[in-house]
Amino acid sequence: MPYEIVTASLDAKDKSGRLDVRFGPDLKTVIVSRRALLSVASPPRATEFRLVQYADTFCQIAARRLASTSANTVRITANDVRGWLCAWQSSPAPIQMQTKRQRLHDVRPA
């Protein structure tokens, strides 16, 4: 589901994030819990920088949840992040293409 992040902010009191995201024609609110911010990367940090840095990840998690509901607000928790991390880590690695090596010298038998 295509999306566009409109605003991102961190609540200084409880260190939770808020993303206002446009999913198609609808504007939805994504609340990111403090624990979700701490769980998304190492070292754990609940900062506005971390929220913005992983905003796409939180939007992907929210988009998956919004596919099965019509709610206007989605809350992302640490469990959601752990599920995303497990799925991301277990996805197959891209296949590396072998490159053809170039010869340094064109050696031909005499």
SEVO-552769 format. One record per atom (N, C-alpha, C): x, y, z. Coordinates in pm, whole numbers. Last residue first. Layout:
<sites>
[[X Y Z]]
...
</sites>
This chain:
<sites>
[[5240 -2005 -2787]]
[[5314 -1973 -2909]]
[[5330 -2087 -3004]]
[[4923 -1956 -2632]]
[[5043 -2040 -2651]]
[[5108 -2009 -2785]]
[[4838 -1638 -2512]]
[[4812 -1745 -2609]]
[[4940 -1827 -2624]]
[[4691 -1427 -2289]]
[[4803 -1518 -2306]]
[[4762 -1628 -2404]]
[[4616 -1126 -2237]]
[[4564 -1226 -2328]]
[[4680 -1318 -2362]]
[[4610 -1025 -1903]]
[[4686 -1037 -2029]]
[[4621 -1147 -2113]]
[[4404 -1019 -1723]]
[[4498 -909 -1725]]
[[4576 -907 -1857]]
[[4066 -1095 -1792]]
[[4207 -1135 -1792]]
[[4295 -1011 -1795]]
[[3795 -1038 -1573]]
[[3868 -998 -1693]]
[[4013 -1046 -1681]]
[[3548 -1251 -1452]]
[[3675 -1183 -1432]]
[[3742 -1154 -1565]]
[[3212 -1200 -1421]]
[[3314 -1263 -1502]]
[[3443 -1182 -1486]]
[[3049 -1232 -1111]]
[[3098 -1148 -1219]]
[[3208 -1222 -1294]]
[[2761 -1380 -1001]]
[[2905 -1393 -1016]]
[[2947 -1308 -1135]]
[[2524 -1222 -799]]
[[2563 -1266 -932]]
[[2714 -1275 -938]]
[[2363 -1331 -512]]
[[2473 -1253 -567]]
[[2510 -1310 -703]]
[[2034 -1310 -420]]
[[2135 -1394 -483]]
[[2240 -1304 -545]]
[[1936 -1178 -105]]
[[1942 -1168 -250]]
[[2056 -1252 -305]]
[[1816 -1406 144]]
[[1912 -1304 102]]
[[1912 -1296 -50]]
[[1482 -1449 251]]
[[1599 -1497 179]]
[[1687 -1381 134]]
[[1392 -1354 584]]
[[1369 -1345 439]]
[[1496 -1386 366]]
[[1451 -1349 849]]
[[1431 -1480 789]]
[[1404 -1474 639]]
[[1467 -1080 910]]
[[1588 -1161 923]]
[[1573 -1297 858]]
[[1201 -1001 870]]
[[1307 -941 790]]
[[1433 -1027 793]]
[[1065 -1149 1062]]
[[1032 -1168 921]]
[[1144 -1115 832]]
[[1185 -1042 1293]]
[[1194 -1187 1264]]
[[1166 -1214 1117]]
[[1110 -771 1269]]
[[1252 -809 1266]]
[[1270 -957 1234]]
[[830 -792 1292]]
[[889 -740 1168]]
[[1035 -781 1158]]
[[814 -889 1555]]
[[761 -969 1444]]
[[818 -924 1311]]
[[927 -668 1688]]
[[993 -799 1695]]
[[945 -890 1582]]
[[731 -476 1630]]
[[868 -458 1580]]
[[942 -591 1582]]
[[513 -582 1767]]
[[504 -561 1623]]
[[643 -550 1561]]
[[614 -571 2028]]
[[583 -702 1968]]
[[572 -691 1816]]
[[626 -297 2070]]
[[751 -371 2061]]
[[728 -509 1999]]
[[366 -154 1858]]
[[426 -194 1985]]
[[558 -266 1962]]
[[175 93 1712]]
[[286 0 1688]]
[[354 -27 1822]]
[[-159 152 1652]]
[[-54 158 1754]]
[[50 51 1725]]
[[-345 354 1438]]
[[-278 225 1454]]
[[-167 244 1557]]
[[-650 506 1359]]
[[-529 509 1440]]
[[-475 368 1456]]
[[-869 448 1210]]
[[-796 570 1176]]
[[-666 583 1252]]
[[-951 120 1082]]
[[-928 215 1191]]
[[-851 337 1141]]
[[-1021 -91 927]]
[[-1048 43 873]]
[[-1028 150 979]]
[[-808 -376 863]]
[[-897 -296 946]]
[[-919 -159 881]]
[[-618 -505 711]]
[[-727 -586 767]]
[[-822 -508 857]]
[[-439 -318 632]]
[[-498 -399 527]]
[[-616 -481 579]]
[[-329 -215 860]]
[[-443 -143 802]]
[[-510 -221 690]]
[[-110 -384 896]]
[[-223 -392 989]]
[[-347 -326 931]]
[[50 -300 685]]
[[11 -441 694]]
[[-111 -457 785]]
[[87 -36 757]]
[[17 -68 632]]
[[-31 -212 633]]
[[242 -60 992]]
[[105 -6 999]]
[[25 -42 874]]
[[480 -157 883]]
[[408 -237 983]]
[[263 -191 991]]
[[542 61 721]]
[[521 -71 660]]
[[445 -162 756]]
[[576 261 914]]
[[467 273 816]]
[[439 140 747]]
[[802 169 1046]]
[[676 179 1120]]
[[558 190 1025]]
[[984 193 831]]
[[959 63 892]]
[[825 64 966]]
[[982 470 791]]
[[936 380 684]]
[[903 241 739]]
[[1093 562 1034]]
[[954 594 1000]]
[[900 502 891]]
[[1346 542 1137]]
[[1273 418 1110]]
[[1126 442 1077]]
[[1424 812 1160]]
[[1513 715 1094]]
[[1439 588 1053]]
[[1224 920 1319]]
[[1234 961 1178]]
[[1318 861 1100]]
[[1283 786 1562]]
[[1149 781 1503]]
[[1155 814 1354]]
[[1546 866 1606]]
[[1518 724 1583]]
[[1382 707 1519]]
[[1502 1142 1649]]
[[1587 1097 1538]]
[[1559 951 1505]]
[[1355 1142 1881]]
[[1290 1184 1757]]
[[1371 1140 1635]]
[[1419 840 2073]]
[[1443 978 2035]]
[[1368 1012 1906]]
[[1493 607 2245]]
[[1358 659 2220]]
[[1371 809 2192]]
[[1714 347 2169]]
[[1695 490 2191]]
[[1552 527 2158]]
[[1942 82 2195]]
[[1804 127 2213]]
[[1797 275 2246]]
[[2201 75 1941]]
[[2157 73 2080]]
[[2016 128 2093]]
[[1964 -112 1759]]
[[2059 -111 1869]]
[[2162 -1 1843]]
[[1611 -85 1688]]
[[1752 -87 1652]]
[[1838 -84 1777]]
[[1351 -122 1787]]
[[1372 -124 1642]]
[[1519 -132 1603]]
[[1304 -97 2059]]
[[1324 -231 2003]]
[[1368 -232 1857]]
[[1250 167 2122]]
[[1367 104 2182]]
[[1402 -28 2114]]
[[1010 199 1982]]
[[1128 279 1945]]
[[1256 217 1999]]
[[856 22 2131]]
[[878 -5 1989]]
[[999 73 1939]]
[[852 154 2376]]
[[920 24 2366]]
[[945 -16 2221]]
[[696 376 2311]]
[[836 394 2353]]
[[913 263 2337]]
[[493 319 2016]]
[[520 315 2160]]
[[668 335 2188]]
[[362 518 1779]]
[[474 426 1800]]
[[510 430 1948]]
[[72 557 1600]]
[[134 581 1730]]
[[241 474 1750]]
[[-35 698 1315]]
[[42 583 1361]]
[[110 623 1491]]
[[-328 798 1163]]
[[-232 828 1268]]
[[-168 698 1312]]
[[-409 870 819]]
[[-413 784 937]]
[[-307 830 1036]]
[[-597 984 558]]
[[-495 1026 654]]
[[-513 944 780]]
[[-660 842 238]]
[[-692 851 380]]
[[-573 895 463]]
[[-593 790 -24]]
[[-662 916 3]]
[[-686 941 153]]
[[-298 622 59]]
[[-392 650 -48]]
[[-460 782 -18]]
[[-228 717 359]]
[[-236 588 290]]
[[-341 604 182]]
[[-43 949 509]]
[[-147 939 407]]
[[-131 805 336]]
[[18 983 852]]
[[55 921 726]]
[[-65 916 634]]
[[173 1104 1122]]
[[51 1124 1044]]
[[88 1083 902]]
[[312 950 1397]]
[[328 973 1254]]
[[190 995 1194]]
[[458 981 1705]]
[[331 995 1632]]
[[367 1029 1488]]
[[612 802 1979]]
[[612 876 1853]]
[[474 882 1792]]
[[684 855 2325]]
[[620 779 2218]]
[[616 866 2093]]
[[776 969 2564]]
[[873 920 2463]]
[[810 828 2361]]
[[616 1098 2742]]
[[618 951 2748]]
[[706 888 2641]]
[[708 1372 2697]]
[[672 1319 2828]]
[[683 1167 2834]]
[[751 1427 2429]]
[[864 1435 2521]]
[[834 1371 2656]]
[[651 1262 2157]]
[[595 1315 2281]]
[[707 1311 2385]]
[[767 1346 1841]]
[[790 1263 1959]]
[[729 1334 2079]]
[[645 1331 1501]]
[[678 1402 1624]]
[[693 1304 1739]]
[[589 1391 1163]]
[[646 1299 1261]]
[[684 1380 1384]]
[[359 1416 886]]
[[431 1472 1001]]
[[484 1360 1088]]
[[328 1258 647]]
[[293 1400 651]]
[[368 1469 764]]
[[442 1013 437]]
[[450 1062 574]]
[[427 1213 571]]
[[249 820 229]]
[[328 942 234]]
[[324 993 378]]
[[223 499 62]]
[[198 592 171]]
[[289 714 159]]
[[79 212 -97]]
[[163 332 -101]]
[[124 428 12]]
[[84 -115 0]]
[[0 0 0]]
[[91 124 0]]
</sites>
